[in-house]
Amino acid sequence: MNEILNNLIINEVLYTTARGTVYRFLGRDSNQGIRYSINQNTKILPLITIQTAFNDFSDGIEINSTWYRNFNSHEYETRDCNLGVLRSLLSRLNS
């Protein structure tokens, strides 16, 4: 996962919603998570969330809304858009 994160390029599309909204990579945040944009808004996906999802995914656990809510209900409720980005990042493991 570190290789994927380290090879992200500024303005790279991380995720596109079913309605066509594009989430673009803006850079790493101070805690080494990732910053991304949704239209004019900036969001952060924390590194601890990425690492935990990666570990669970590697153990065969499905990363979905139930997983996210159980992992961090506050983050799930305030930044539910992170789930799409997280799943998109995990899908790159199989590429």
C-alpha positions in Angstrom: 0.0 0.0 0.0 2.9 2.4 0.7 4.0 2.0 -2.9 0.6 3.0 -4.1 0.4 6.0 -1.9 3.9 7.1 -2.7 3.2 6.9 -6.4 0.1 9.1 -6.4 0.4 12.1 -8.7 -1.1 15.6 -7.9 -4.5 16.0 -9.6 -4.7 12.2 -10.3 -8.3 10.9 -10.2 -8.7 8.8 -7.1 -12.4 8.1 -7.5 -15.4 9.0 -9.6 -18.9 8.8 -8.2 -21.9 7.3 -10.1 -23.0 10.9 -10.7 -19.7 11.8 -12.3 -18.1 13.7 -9.4 -14.4 13.4 -9.6 -12.2 13.1 -6.4 -8.6 14.3 -7.2 -5.5 13.7 -5.2 -4.0 16.9 -3.7 -1.1 15.5 -1.7 -0.2 13.9 1.5 -1.3 15.5 4.8 0.9 16.1 7.8 0.1 12.7 9.2 0.9 11.0 5.9 -2.7 10.4 5.0 -4.0 11.8 1.7 -5.7 15.0 0.9 -8.2 15.0 -2.0 -10.7 17.4 -3.5 -14.4 17.0 -4.2 -15.3 20.0 -6.4 -14.0 22.9 -4.3 -13.9 21.0 -0.9 -10.8 19.4 0.6 -11.1 16.1 2.4 -8.5 14.0 4.3 -8.3 10.2 4.4 -6.1 9.4 7.5 -3.2 7.0 7.2 -4.5 4.9 10.1 -7.7 4.3 8.2 -5.8 3.3 5.1 -3.4 1.0 7.0 -6.2 -0.7 8.9 -8.3 -1.2 5.8 -5.3 -2.6 4.0 -4.6 -5.1 6.8 -8.2 -6.2 7.0 -8.5 -6.4 3.2 -5.4 -8.5 3.2 -7.0 -10.8 5.7 -10.0 -11.2 3.5 -12.4 -8.8 5.2 -14.6 -6.8 2.9 -14.1 -3.1 3.2 -17.6 -1.6 3.0 -19.9 0.8 4.9 -20.3 -1.7 7.8 -16.6 -2.1 8.2 -16.1 1.7 8.1 -18.8 2.4 10.6 -17.4 -0.3 13.0 -13.8 1.0 12.5 -14.6 4.7 13.2 -18.2 5.7 13.4 -17.4 9.5 13.6 -15.2 9.4 10.6 -17.9 7.3 8.7 -20.6 9.9 9.6 -18.5 13.0 8.8 -16.4 11.8 5.9 -18.4 8.9 4.3 -16.9 9.9 0.9 -13.6 8.4 2.2 -15.0 5.0 1.6 -15.1 5.3 -2.1 -11.5 6.6 -2.2 -10.4 3.9 0.2 -12.0 1.1 -1.9 -10.5 2.6 -5.1 -7.0 2.6 -3.5 -7.4 -1.0 -2.4 -8.5 -2.0 -5.9 -5.1 -0.9 -7.1 -3.5 -3.7 -5.2 -4.9 -6.2 -7.7 -3.7 -4.1 -10.7 
